[in-house]
Amino acid sequence: MPIAGDLESIEINSFSQGNISFKLDRNLDYLMVSSIRLAYLGCVP
């Protein structure tokens, strides 16, 4: 059994089949948020 506080291993076990697409989705969301934030900060003096 995984350690109760070890969310990462629980996440990997739960999403073992779709883990690659799950991580890709998270990375794409992070990139989108970062680019929007950079564009917003670039427009603000």
N, C-alpha and C positions, 0 to 999 in steps of 0.2 A: 504493500500500500504506500502511496506517496505521502510525504510529510504534509500535515494539515496546512501549514503556512506556505508550502511550495506551490504557488499558483502557476508558475511557469511550466512545471512538469505536468500539472493537471491540465493546463491549456493544451500542451503538446499531445497528451493522451486523448483528450476530448476531440481535438481537431486533427488527429493523425492523418486522416484521409485527405482533408481539404487544407492541410497546414500550409502548403506552398502558396495556394491562391489566397488564403487568409492573410499570410504575411505580405504578399504582394499588394493586396487591397490596403493594408495598413500603411505600407510604404507610399503608395500612390496618394492616399489621403494626406499623409504628412507632407509630401512634396507639394500638393495642391495648396494646403494651408500655408506652407512656407512661402510659396511664390505669391499668393494673394497678400500675405503680410508684407513681403518685400515691396510689392507694387504699391500697397497702401502707404507704407513708410516713405517710399520714394516720392509720392505725391504730396505728402505733408511737409511743409517747410520746417 
